[in-house]
């Protein structure tokens, strides 16, 4: 079995595949850990009242490596379904009886002027990666969900002067996170969107537009952390004929089977509830379904 993606879903699938007796390998384009590694803090994973996302994924990866080979920094480039399944990467080719897509999601972009130009020079999608460099400085977090709220709380706690901008008049984040934002004194700019990120060599300001009255506001900041959601990494699956929904997420049944035989998907790339524990559960289900199908 080939498992493409080494986040919570892929690593868990590797554990369950190997323990079922299948020869399996996990292929990940990075260090293995997925976006979960970027979470400043995880407080809803059973057994850990509070743990950094990177620490949690280090534990899951170490656990998986006891059972299955995890190939880091290897990118899957093509999957072909014939008599078997061929997976070509930038380092070689694998032939297997089944494949699990656990390719996760990528950060959604604002697609505004300055976003691409200032990436790494004030624009970031990862507070745990870059927040340290903005201690004592003014930063803007863009978004209104759990991730944005968690990012704002983390940045405030490490010493940043934090504001959060959201396009609506209420946040989507869970109530506990909203309470902490309020208690920490994080300023929220309501009903506004980022129109432009400005600066010379580094970020110096953002131009905000009120979506209700059209008014504009230039806000002086040193950094912009973008947390507006994710897009599925499903192009590889699409290219081999796997069915996707209207938003590009892989369609599966309750056993994580796709429309193609011996092709499965698990984790955030399937949409739905994007939580680490859900990804792990889907990874386990996909591996067990593949085992049952291959042994039938």
Rosetta blueprint (number, residue, H / E / L):
1 X L
2 X E
3 X E
4 X E
5 X L
6 X L
7 X L
8 X H
9 X H
10 X H
11 X H
12 X H
13 X H
14 X H
15 X H
16 X H
17 X H
18 X H
19 X H
20 X H
21 X L
22 X L
23 X L
24 X L
25 X E
26 X E
27 X E
28 X L
29 X L
30 X L
31 X L
32 X L
33 X L
34 X H
35 X H
36 X H
37 X H
38 X H
39 X L
40 X L
41 X L
42 X E
43 X L
44 X L
45 X E
46 X L
47 X L
48 X E
49 X L
50 X L
51 X E
52 X L
53 X H
54 X H
55 X H
56 X H
57 X H
58 X H
59 X H
60 X H
61 X H
62 X H
63 X H
64 X H
65 X H
66 X L
67 X L
68 X L
69 X E
70 X E
71 X E
72 X L
73 X L
74 X L
75 X L
76 X E
77 X E
78 X E
79 X E
80 X E
81 X E
82 X L
83 X L
84 X L
85 X E
86 X E
87 X E
88 X E
89 X E
90 X L
91 X L
92 X L
93 X E
94 X E
95 X E
96 X E
97 X L
98 X L
99 X E
100 X E
101 X E
102 X L
103 X L
104 X L
105 X E
106 X E
107 X E
108 X L
109 X L
110 X L
111 X L
112 X L
113 X E
114 X L
115 X L
116 X L
117 X L
118 X L
119 X E
120 X L
121 X L
122 X L
123 X E
124 X E
125 X L
126 X L
127 X H
128 X H
129 X H
130 X H
131 X H
132 X H
133 X H
134 X H
135 X L
136 X L
137 X L
138 X E
139 X E
140 X E
141 X E
142 X E
143 X L
144 X L
145 X L
146 X H
147 X H
148 X H
149 X H
150 X H
151 X H
152 X H
153 X H
154 X H
155 X H
156 X H
157 X H
158 X L
159 X L
160 X L
161 X E
162 X E
163 X E
164 X E
165 X E
166 X L
167 X L
168 X L
169 X L
170 X L
171 X L
172 X L
173 X L
174 X L
175 X H
176 X H
177 X H
178 X H
179 X H
180 X H
181 X H
182 X H
183 X H
184 X H
185 X L
186 X L
187 X E
188 X E
189 X E
190 X L
191 X L
192 X E
193 X E
194 X E
195 X E
196 X E
197 X E
198 X E
199 X E
200 X L
201 X L
202 X L
203 X E
204 X E
205 X E
206 X E
207 X E
208 X E
209 X E
210 X E
211 X L
212 X L
213 X L
214 X L
215 X L
216 X E
217 X E
218 X E
219 X E
220 X E
221 X L
222 X L
223 X E
224 X E
225 X E
226 X E
227 X L
228 X L
229 X L
230 X E
231 X E
232 X E
233 X L
234 X L
235 X H
236 X H
237 X H
238 X H
239 X H
240 X L
241 X L
242 X L
243 X L
244 X E
245 X L
246 X L
247 X L
248 X L
249 X L
250 X E
251 X L
252 X L
253 X L
254 X L
255 X L
256 X L
257 X E
258 X L
259 X L
260 X L
261 X L
262 X L
263 X E
264 X E
265 X E
266 X L
267 X L
268 X H
269 X H
270 X H
271 X L
272 X L
273 X L
274 X L
275 X L
276 X H
277 X H
278 X H
279 X H
280 X H
281 X H
282 X H
283 X H
284 X H
285 X H
286 X H
287 X H
288 X H
289 X H
290 X H
291 X H
292 X H
293 X H
294 X H
295 X H
296 X L
